Amino acid sequence: MMPYMELVVLMPLVASAISFLFRRWGRLPALATMLISAITFAFVTLLCWNVYLNGPMERGIWYVDELSGIFVMLIAIVSVAVSIYSYGYVARDIGSGHMDADGEWQYYVLLNLFVPIMLLTCMVSSFGLLWIAIEATTLVSAFLVGFYRRQDSTEAAWKYLMICSVGITMALVGIALVYAASIGVLIEEGSALDFPILYDISDSLNPDIMRVAFVFMFIGFGTKMGLVPMHTWLPDAHSQAPTPISALLSATLLNCALYGMIRLKMIIDVAVPDLSQGFFIGFGALSLILAALFIMRSRDIKRMFAYSSIEHMGIIMIGLGIGTQLAIFGALFHVIAHSILKSFTFLSVGNVVSEYGTRDMGEIRGLREGMPFSASMLTLGTLAMVGVPPFAIFTGEALIIYGALSAENYLVAVAMVIAMLMVFAGSLRNIAPMMSGEPPEDVHEVRGWTRKAPLVALLAIGLFLGLFMPDQLRGLIDILAMLIGGLT
């Protein structure tokens, strides 16, 4: 058997090493990153296909099942798009003086460290290893958040590092409690935190210990997900990072914590039935509503879409909390749709911000005339984010709302509709004025295929999934929805 799991993590590390060792060889780090990200995507595809055909792969520290496969595939897709887009984006940053030659190789070293750690997070076999991997994503991505070394970006990096480290430390306390509950049942302590083992013994775990463990782990993973009120790091970090990194943070890093949250739900719903529902729906609704309010009053375009990420994490949590097969199906599909379309939207924003030199939406005018391609992409990205059909996000939101109505959670459904209408109105009010007027003389459409092709590809995927759902994907999500909801 091919060591797919090892290769998936190893290949980006090779790109990171090349970026450092050959840092004086012109644009070799950028080219190596593009090539190796494509190879990594190929290995991820083979790994996921093997899991789809033959079931979970478990060996040593590795555990990859169908749930892992969805999250790993999303990381691979978005990282390929970001690596291609970065080629032109970094060149533009160097040309405008925002980055020097040293900054370029440092960017690629960090990018190629960040991606394999996220992949590792969704491929390990236990909560202990998951915690280590999530903490490692914080350490590496903090350097990317503060990459430009401006006062605002440095403050955002420290805020991100401090808040997420405190949060993930609370998750560690919860994991220690899970271990304490598990070794009270098991003879073999070495596997006390392994996911398959915990699933098998969930009904035997001490409910009092697991109740406290859940609260600590929920706060820890919720902090990294950006759930309100643990969200305060997210708008700063996502707005200050280089825009391709913002795409990774919103589209894949948040998913890593969400992945841990889903694993936790699958265990706690058996150990302490009905405990998770209130937490998931309550914090999800709070995140959705608060994000909607901030989106309406945003001036910074990257902060606006950062709050959009909080909104969508809230929607996903509501779907998981409702707990019916339909609602969980919608939540899982929404994870896929949000990852694809949020990365597309952030890359569209990157084109605009790099040319106008500002994130202030009040200072961006004449976009439709000055940058027709990027204006079209940004418009479509905004429509996708607010859930306009036929984009895939509309499908996910509709399924969750219908799931809430089917479960007679009418208040939740009404709150979702109102909040999403607020997001719709606020987003269009902010974006529409940017399209009209006269553009500055020095603003031109981005050149080169690397800053256009990834957008077209991601848009095509987001539209395809909104119009057609392949039977294989439908069947996979259906099975996962039953497993997560404890319906099998």
Backbone torsions as a table, in degrees:
resi	resn	phi	psi	omega
1	MET	NA	133.1	177.5
2	MET	-63.5	138.5	178.4
3	PRO	-78.2	64.2	-174.1
4	TYR	-56.1	-42.6	-174.6
5	MET	-64.5	-42.6	177.7
6	GLU	-65.3	-40.5	-178.9
7	LEU	-67.5	-36.8	179.3
8	VAL	-58.7	-40.5	-179.6
9	VAL	-82.8	-34.2	-175.0
10	LEU	-69.8	-39.9	-171.7
11	MET	-60.0	-48.4	177.1
12	PRO	-62.8	-31.1	176.6
13	LEU	-65.2	-35.6	175.0
14	VAL	-63.0	-42.2	177.6
15	ALA	-62.2	-38.7	177.8
16	SER	-64.0	-42.4	179.0
17	ALA	-64.8	-41.8	177.9
18	ILE	-62.1	-41.9	-179.6
19	SER	-61.1	-32.9	178.8
20	PHE	-82.4	-47.7	-174.4
21	LEU	-68.7	-33.0	-178.1
22	PHE	-112.6	38.0	-175.3
23	ARG	-67.0	-19.8	179.8
24	ARG	-96.1	6.6	-176.7
25	TRP	-96.4	54.7	175.2
26	GLY	58.5	-126.9	-175.0
27	ARG	-97.5	19.9	179.4
28	LEU	-58.1	-42.4	177.6
29	PRO	-56.8	-39.1	179.3
30	ALA	-67.5	-44.0	-179.9
31	LEU	-66.3	-41.2	178.3
32	ALA	-63.4	-38.5	179.6
33	THR	-64.4	-44.3	178.7
34	MET	-61.3	-47.6	-177.3
35	LEU	-64.2	-47.5	-174.6
36	ILE	-72.9	-30.0	175.5
37	SER	-65.1	-35.1	176.4
38	ALA	-67.3	-40.6	177.4
39	ILE	-64.7	-41.6	178.0
40	THR	-60.5	-42.5	177.6
41	PHE	-59.5	-39.5	178.8
42	ALA	-63.4	-43.6	178.4
43	PHE	-65.6	-39.0	177.6
44	VAL	-63.0	-41.4	178.8
45	THR	-61.7	-44.2	177.7
46	LEU	-63.0	-42.1	178.9
47	LEU	-61.2	-48.7	-177.7
48	CYS	-66.7	-36.7	178.1
49	TRP	-65.5	-39.7	177.6
50	ASN	-62.8	-42.6	178.5
51	VAL	-66.0	-40.1	180.0
52	TYR	-61.9	-39.6	-177.7
53	LEU	-81.2	-38.9	-168.5
54	ASN	-115.0	-2.8	-180.0
55	GLY	92.1	-176.7	-174.6
56	PRO	-57.5	145.1	175.0
57	MET	-107.6	121.2	-176.8
58	GLU	-130.7	122.0	179.3
59	ARG	-159.2	118.5	178.1
60	GLY	61.3	-123.8	-179.8
61	ILE	-81.2	-4.7	-172.0
62	TRP	-95.2	142.7	171.1
63	TYR	-152.5	113.0	-179.0
64	VAL	-127.8	113.7	174.8
65	ASP	-117.1	-167.9	-176.0
66	GLU	-63.3	-36.2	177.9
67	LEU	-65.1	-46.0	175.9
68	SER	-57.4	-41.0	-176.0
69	GLY	-58.9	-40.5	179.4
70	ILE	-62.4	-47.3	-176.4
71	PHE	-69.7	-39.1	178.9
72	VAL	-66.4	-40.3	179.5
73	MET	-64.2	-39.6	178.0
74	LEU	-63.8	-41.8	176.9
75	ILE	-60.4	-43.1	-178.1
76	ALA	-65.3	-43.6	-179.2
77	ILE	-63.7	-49.0	-177.2
78	VAL	-67.2	-37.4	-179.3
79	SER	-67.2	-34.3	174.6
80	VAL	-63.4	-47.4	179.5
81	ALA	-60.6	-43.2	-178.9
82	VAL	-67.7	-39.1	-179.1
83	SER	-66.0	-37.8	177.5
84	ILE	-69.7	-47.0	-179.1
85	TYR	-61.1	-37.2	-176.4
86	SER	-62.1	-28.6	-178.6
87	TYR	-55.9	-50.9	179.6
88	GLY	-78.1	-33.7	-177.9
89	TYR	-65.5	-45.5	-179.9
90	VAL	-65.5	-39.7	177.2
91	ALA	-60.7	-39.5	177.6
92	ARG	-66.5	-38.9	177.9
93	ASP	-63.9	-39.4	177.9
94	ILE	-66.5	-42.6	-179.9
95	GLY	-64.0	-31.8	-179.5
96	SER	-89.7	-2.1	178.4
97	GLY	86.5	5.0	178.7
98	HIS	-79.5	-15.5	-178.6
99	MET	-146.1	143.1	175.4
100	ASP	-107.1	-176.7	-177.1
101	ALA	-61.9	-39.5	176.8
102	ASP	-64.2	-38.0	178.4
103	GLY	-61.7	-33.8	-178.7
104	GLU	-63.9	-51.8	-177.6
105	TRP	-69.0	-32.4	176.2
106	GLN	-64.1	-39.5	177.5
107	TYR	-58.7	-46.6	-177.2
108	TYR	-73.3	-32.7	174.5
109	VAL	-60.9	-47.5	-178.8
110	LEU	-68.5	-42.1	178.6
111	LEU	-58.4	-43.6	-177.5
112	ASN	-79.9	-6.7	166.9
113	LEU	-88.9	-36.6	-176.5
114	PHE	-65.0	-45.4	-175.7
115	VAL	-62.6	-50.2	-178.2
116	PRO	-65.8	-29.0	177.9
117	ILE	-67.9	-38.7	175.3
118	MET	-64.7	-41.0	177.2
119	LEU	-61.6	-42.8	179.9
120	LEU	-61.2	-38.7	-178.6
121	THR	-54.9	-38.2	-175.4
122	CYS	-95.1	10.7	-177.1
123	MET	-126.2	-2.1	-178.0
124	VAL	-86.2	166.1	-167.5
125	SER	-98.4	-6.9	-172.9
126	SER	-143.8	162.7	176.5
127	PHE	-64.9	-33.0	178.9
128	GLY	-62.8	-47.9	178.4
129	LEU	-68.7	-35.4	176.7
130	LEU	-60.5	-42.6	179.6
131	TRP	-62.5	-44.3	179.2
132	ILE	-60.2	-44.0	-178.0
133	ALA	-66.6	-41.5	179.6
134	ILE	-65.3	-40.7	177.3
135	GLU	-63.4	-37.3	177.9
136	ALA	-65.0	-36.9	176.6
137	THR	-61.9	-36.1	178.6
138	THR	-64.2	-45.9	-176.7
139	LEU	-63.4	-44.8	-177.8
140	VAL	-72.0	-45.9	-175.9
141	SER	-69.9	-21.4	176.4
142	ALA	-61.8	-37.2	176.9
143	PHE	-66.9	-33.1	178.4
144	LEU	-74.3	-36.1	176.5
145	VAL	-61.9	-43.1	-180.0
146	GLY	-92.5	22.9	-169.8
147	PHE	-60.0	-38.8	-175.1
148	TYR	-77.8	-9.2	173.8
149	ARG	59.7	23.6	169.9
150	ARG	-80.9	165.9	-178.8
151	GLN	-60.3	-44.0	-178.6
152	ASP	-64.4	-43.2	-177.9
153	SER	-70.5	-35.9	177.3
154	THR	-66.4	-42.9	176.8
155	GLU	-62.1	-40.7	179.4
156	ALA	-63.8	-39.5	179.7
157	ALA	-64.3	-43.9	179.5
158	TRP	-66.3	-41.1	178.4
159	LYS	-62.1	-44.7	177.9
160	TYR	-60.7	-46.8	-177.4
161	LEU	-64.1	-45.6	-176.8
162	MET	-67.7	-49.7	-175.6
163	ILE	-66.3	-45.4	-178.2
164	CYS	-69.5	-33.9	178.2
165	SER	-67.0	-40.5	176.0
166	VAL	-63.4	-44.4	-179.8
167	GLY	-61.9	-46.3	-176.6
168	ILE	-71.7	-24.0	173.1
169	THR	-66.4	-38.7	175.1
170	MET	-63.7	-36.7	175.8
171	ALA	-62.8	-36.3	178.7
172	LEU	-63.2	-39.5	176.2
173	VAL	-59.8	-44.4	178.3
174	GLY	-62.3	-40.8	179.0
175	ILE	-64.4	-38.9	177.0
176	ALA	-61.5	-37.8	177.7
177	LEU	-68.7	-38.2	175.0
178	VAL	-60.9	-41.7	177.6
179	TYR	-60.8	-43.0	179.7
180	ALA	-62.3	-40.8	178.2
181	ALA	-68.2	-36.9	-176.0
182	SER	-71.7	-42.9	-177.8
183	ILE	-70.7	-14.1	173.1
184	GLY	-73.0	-12.6	-179.1
185	VAL	-110.0	-36.9	-173.7
186	LEU	-90.9	154.7	170.5
187	ILE	-89.9	-40.0	-179.7
188	GLU	-88.4	107.2	-176.0
189	GLU	-74.9	-23.7	-175.6
190	GLY	-64.0	-21.5	-178.4
191	SER	-109.7	18.9	-172.1
192	ALA	-67.4	-19.2	-179.8
193	LEU	-111.4	4.4	-178.3
194	ASP	-70.6	137.3	-176.5
195	PHE	-57.5	-51.2	-177.8
196	PRO	-60.1	-37.5	-180.0
197	ILE	-67.1	-45.7	-179.5
198	LEU	-62.1	-37.0	178.0
199	TYR	-62.4	-39.6	-177.0
200	ASP	-69.9	-32.4	-174.1
201	ILE	-107.7	11.4	-175.1
202	SER	-53.9	-39.7	-176.4
203	ASP	-74.1	-7.8	179.9
204	SER	-104.8	-4.0	-178.4
205	LEU	-74.0	145.6	-179.6
206	ASN	-61.7	116.0	-174.8
207	PRO	-65.5	-32.3	179.8
208	ASP	-66.7	-43.0	178.1
209	ILE	-67.2	-43.0	-177.2
210	MET	-67.2	-29.8	178.0
211	ARG	-64.1	-45.0	178.5
212	VAL	-69.0	-41.2	179.1
213	ALA	-59.4	-41.8	-179.8
214	PHE	-60.5	-43.8	-178.4
215	VAL	-60.8	-46.6	-179.9
216	PHE	-63.7	-44.9	-177.8
217	MET	-70.0	-35.1	177.8
218	PHE	-62.5	-45.3	178.7
219	ILE	-63.4	-42.2	-178.9
220	GLY	-64.3	-52.8	178.9
221	PHE	-68.1	-35.3	178.8
222	GLY	-63.7	-34.4	176.0
223	THR	-62.4	-46.2	-179.0
224	LYS	-70.0	-26.4	176.3
225	MET	-76.8	-20.9	-176.5
226	GLY	85.6	25.7	177.0
227	LEU	-71.7	141.6	175.9
228	VAL	-70.3	136.2	7.0
229	PRO	-95.6	16.2	-178.5
230	MET	-91.4	17.3	-168.1
231	HIS	-91.2	-5.1	-161.8
232	THR	-60.7	-22.3	178.7
233	TRP	-75.5	-27.9	-164.3
234	LEU	-67.7	-49.5	-178.8
235	PRO	-60.6	-37.7	178.8
236	ASP	-67.4	-48.5	-176.1
237	ALA	-64.0	-45.9	-176.3
238	HIS	-70.5	-27.4	-178.9
239	SER	-84.0	-27.3	-175.5
240	GLN	-90.0	-23.6	-178.9
241	ALA	-68.9	156.6	169.6
242	PRO	-52.4	142.4	-170.3
243	THR	-59.0	-38.7	174.9
244	PRO	-60.7	-32.7	177.2
245	ILE	-71.6	-36.5	174.7
246	SER	-56.9	-39.0	178.0
247	ALA	-62.6	-43.2	178.5
248	LEU	-66.6	-41.8	-179.1
249	LEU	-60.4	-47.3	-176.5
250	SER	-75.8	-38.6	-171.3
251	ALA	-88.2	-24.9	-174.4
252	THR	-130.3	-40.2	-177.7
253	LEU	-63.7	-44.3	178.3
254	LEU	-60.1	-32.9	178.7
255	ASN	-63.8	-31.1	-178.9
256	CYS	-62.5	-43.4	176.8
257	ALA	-69.9	-37.8	177.0
258	LEU	-61.0	-38.7	177.5
259	TYR	-59.1	-45.6	177.2
260	GLY	-63.0	-37.2	179.5
261	MET	-64.6	-40.1	179.4
262	ILE	-66.9	-42.2	176.9
263	ARG	-59.0	-42.1	178.7
264	LEU	-62.9	-43.8	-179.1
265	LYS	-60.2	-40.8	-177.6
266	MET	-62.6	-27.8	179.5
267	ILE	-89.6	-45.3	-173.9
268	ILE	-69.1	-29.6	-179.1
269	ASP	-67.1	-21.7	175.0
270	VAL	-91.6	-42.1	-177.1
271	ALA	-69.8	-42.3	-179.6
272	VAL	-135.6	82.8	-175.5
273	PRO	-56.3	143.0	175.1
274	ASP	71.9	2.6	179.5
275	LEU	-73.0	-41.8	-171.5
276	SER	-74.5	-26.2	-171.6
277	GLN	-58.1	-49.5	-178.8
278	GLY	-63.3	-41.0	178.7
279	PHE	-63.7	-47.7	-176.5
280	PHE	-64.9	-47.6	-178.3
281	ILE	-69.7	-43.7	-177.3
282	GLY	-63.2	-51.7	-179.5
283	PHE	-71.8	-31.0	176.5
284	GLY	-65.7	-45.1	179.5
285	ALA	-66.0	-41.1	178.2
286	LEU	-60.9	-42.2	178.8
287	SER	-64.5	-42.6	-179.9
288	LEU	-62.9	-46.7	-175.5
289	ILE	-69.7	-45.6	-179.3
290	LEU	-65.2	-40.5	177.7
291	ALA	-61.2	-39.8	178.8
292	ALA	-60.8	-41.8	179.6
293	LEU	-64.3	-42.3	-179.2
294	PHE	-71.6	-34.1	177.2
295	ILE	-61.5	-39.0	-178.3
296	MET	-64.6	-28.8	-176.8
297	ARG	-109.4	12.8	-178.1
298	SER	-72.2	145.9	172.6
299	ARG	-115.0	-30.3	-179.3
300	ASP	-88.1	122.2	-173.6
301	ILE	-65.8	-36.0	179.2
302	LYS	-72.7	-35.8	176.0
303	ARG	-65.6	-36.6	179.0
304	MET	-60.4	-46.1	-179.8
305	PHE	-76.3	-20.4	170.6
306	ALA	-67.0	-43.7	175.1
307	TYR	-63.9	-30.5	175.1
308	SER	-61.6	-35.1	177.1
309	SER	-65.5	-40.2	175.8
310	ILE	-61.5	-42.6	178.0
311	GLU	-56.3	-48.4	-174.9
312	HIS	-73.0	-32.7	172.2
313	MET	-62.1	-37.9	177.1
314	GLY	-63.2	-43.1	178.9
315	ILE	-61.3	-43.9	179.6
316	ILE	-62.5	-42.7	179.6
317	MET	-63.6	-37.7	177.4
318	ILE	-62.1	-44.8	179.3
319	GLY	-60.4	-44.1	178.7
320	LEU	-66.0	-36.4	-178.2
321	GLY	-70.3	-36.2	177.8
322	ILE	-57.7	-42.2	166.5
323	GLY	85.8	-6.0	176.0
324	THR	-78.0	162.2	-178.0
325	GLN	-60.8	-40.3	-179.2
326	LEU	-65.1	-44.7	-178.5
327	ALA	-66.5	-42.0	178.6
328	ILE	-67.6	-38.6	174.4
329	PHE	-56.2	-47.9	178.8
330	GLY	-61.2	-39.5	-179.8
331	ALA	-64.4	-44.6	179.5
332	LEU	-66.0	-41.0	177.1
333	PHE	-65.1	-35.4	178.8
334	HIS	-66.0	-34.4	175.1
335	VAL	-57.2	-47.7	-179.5
336	ILE	-63.5	-49.3	-177.0
337	ALA	-61.9	-43.8	-178.0
338	HIS	-65.4	-41.8	-179.5
339	SER	-60.6	-46.4	-178.1
340	ILE	-67.7	-49.2	-172.5
341	LEU	-80.8	-28.4	176.2
342	LYS	-70.5	-38.9	175.8
343	SER	-64.2	-40.3	175.5
344	PHE	-58.9	-43.9	-177.4
345	THR	-67.7	-44.0	-180.0
346	PHE	-64.9	-37.6	177.7
347	LEU	-67.5	-34.4	174.3
348	SER	-63.2	-43.7	176.8
349	VAL	-60.2	-38.6	-179.9
350	GLY	-59.2	-39.6	176.6
351	ASN	-59.6	-44.9	-175.8
352	VAL	-70.0	-48.9	-175.4
353	VAL	-64.2	-39.1	-178.4
354	SER	-67.8	-30.6	-179.9
355	GLU	-84.0	-39.6	-179.1
356	TYR	-82.3	-20.9	178.6
357	GLY	72.2	19.9	179.6
358	THR	-151.6	151.5	174.5
359	ARG	-102.4	-3.8	-178.3
360	ASP	-76.0	114.9	-176.7
361	MET	-65.5	-24.0	177.8
362	GLY	-70.8	-18.0	-178.9
363	GLU	-100.4	-2.2	-179.4
364	ILE	-101.5	113.8	180.0
365	ARG	-137.5	157.3	177.4
366	GLY	71.4	25.2	-174.9
367	LEU	-65.2	-38.8	-177.9
368	ARG	-63.4	-36.3	-179.6
369	GLU	-84.0	-39.3	-175.4
370	GLY	-78.6	-35.4	-177.4
371	MET	-137.8	73.5	-172.6
372	PRO	-60.4	-41.6	179.9
373	PHE	-64.9	-50.8	-178.2
374	SER	-65.4	-34.5	176.8
375	ALA	-62.7	-42.6	178.3
376	SER	-63.8	-43.7	-179.9
377	MET	-64.5	-42.0	179.8
378	LEU	-66.2	-40.0	177.3
379	THR	-61.6	-46.7	179.3
380	LEU	-65.2	-38.9	178.1
381	GLY	-62.9	-40.9	178.2
382	THR	-64.7	-44.1	177.6
383	LEU	-62.4	-38.2	178.0
384	ALA	-64.2	-43.6	-176.9
385	MET	-66.3	-29.6	-179.9
386	VAL	-90.5	4.9	171.7
387	GLY	82.1	34.9	177.1
388	VAL	-84.1	133.1	174.9
389	PRO	-68.4	152.4	10.4
390	PRO	-98.0	23.3	-179.2
391	PHE	-67.4	153.2	-173.4
392	ALA	-63.5	-28.1	179.9
393	ILE	-61.9	-36.1	177.1
394	PHE	-58.6	-42.3	-179.5
395	THR	-62.1	-46.3	179.8
396	GLY	-61.6	-45.7	-179.6
397	GLU	-64.6	-42.0	-179.2
398	ALA	-63.1	-40.6	179.6
399	LEU	-65.3	-39.2	-179.9
400	ILE	-68.4	-43.2	178.4
401	ILE	-63.5	-42.6	178.6
402	TYR	-65.4	-36.7	176.2
403	GLY	-63.2	-39.3	177.6
404	ALA	-64.2	-43.0	179.2
405	LEU	-65.5	-40.6	-179.8
406	SER	-64.9	-32.2	178.5
407	ALA	-87.1	5.7	179.8
408	GLU	63.7	27.3	171.8
409	ASN	-91.0	66.6	-172.5
410	TYR	-65.9	-38.3	179.9
411	LEU	-62.4	-40.9	178.2
412	VAL	-63.1	-44.7	-179.5
413	ALA	-62.2	-43.8	179.8
414	VAL	-64.9	-43.4	178.8
415	ALA	-61.2	-40.0	178.2
416	MET	-62.8	-45.7	-177.9
417	VAL	-63.4	-44.4	-179.3
418	ILE	-63.2	-46.7	-179.3
419	ALA	-63.0	-39.8	-179.6
420	MET	-70.5	-31.9	173.5
421	LEU	-66.1	-37.4	175.7
422	MET	-62.9	-43.0	178.2
423	VAL	-63.0	-43.3	178.3
424	PHE	-57.1	-50.7	-177.2
425	ALA	-65.9	-44.8	-177.8
426	GLY	-66.0	-42.0	-178.3
427	SER	-65.5	-46.4	-179.2
428	LEU	-67.9	-35.3	177.5
429	ARG	-63.7	-34.8	-179.9
430	ASN	-78.5	-37.5	-173.6
431	ILE	-84.8	-38.8	-173.4
432	ALA	-55.8	-45.3	-179.2
433	PRO	-63.0	-22.3	179.8
434	MET	-67.2	-23.1	-173.8
435	MET	-78.3	-29.9	-173.7
436	SER	-98.4	170.6	179.9
437	GLY	96.7	-174.0	180.0
438	GLU	-98.6	129.0	178.9
439	PRO	-76.8	153.1	173.4
440	PRO	-59.2	152.1	-176.1
441	GLU	-64.4	-29.1	-176.4
442	ASP	-89.8	7.6	179.4
443	VAL	-94.7	126.7	179.5
444	HIS	-136.7	157.4	177.2
445	GLU	-63.6	146.1	180.0
446	VAL	-63.8	147.0	-179.4
447	ARG	-110.8	154.4	176.3
448	GLY	93.8	143.1	-175.3
449	TRP	-71.3	-22.4	-175.0
450	THR	-68.5	-21.3	179.4
451	ARG	-101.2	5.2	177.9
452	LYS	-121.2	-43.8	-176.0
453	ALA	-59.5	-44.1	178.7
454	PRO	-60.1	-36.2	179.1
455	LEU	-64.9	-45.1	-179.0
456	VAL	-63.0	-42.0	-178.5
457	ALA	-65.5	-46.4	180.0
458	LEU	-65.1	-40.1	177.4
459	LEU	-61.3	-42.8	-179.6
460	ALA	-61.7	-41.0	178.7
461	ILE	-64.8	-44.9	-179.3
462	GLY	-63.0	-36.7	177.3
463	LEU	-73.5	-42.0	-179.4
464	PHE	-59.5	-46.3	-178.9
465	LEU	-68.0	-25.6	176.7
466	GLY	-76.0	-27.5	-177.9
467	LEU	-96.9	-34.3	-176.6
468	PHE	-136.1	138.0	173.4
469	MET	-119.0	107.9	-178.2
470	PRO	-54.7	144.2	-178.2
471	ASP	-58.2	-37.1	-179.5
472	GLN	-63.8	-42.5	179.4
473	LEU	-68.1	-41.7	178.8
474	ARG	-60.3	-45.2	179.8
475	GLY	-64.7	-40.4	180.0
476	LEU	-63.6	-48.4	-178.9
477	ILE	-65.8	-35.5	179.5
478	ASP	-62.3	-44.1	178.7
479	ILE	-64.4	-44.2	-179.9
480	LEU	-64.3	-38.3	178.6
481	ALA	-61.8	-38.5	178.5
482	MET	-68.7	-40.2	-179.9
483	LEU	-66.3	-47.0	-178.4
484	ILE	-65.6	-36.6	-179.8
485	GLY	-83.0	0.0	179.9
486	GLY	65.6	34.2	-174.7
487	LEU	-99.5	7.3	-180.0
488	THR	-109.1	NA	NA
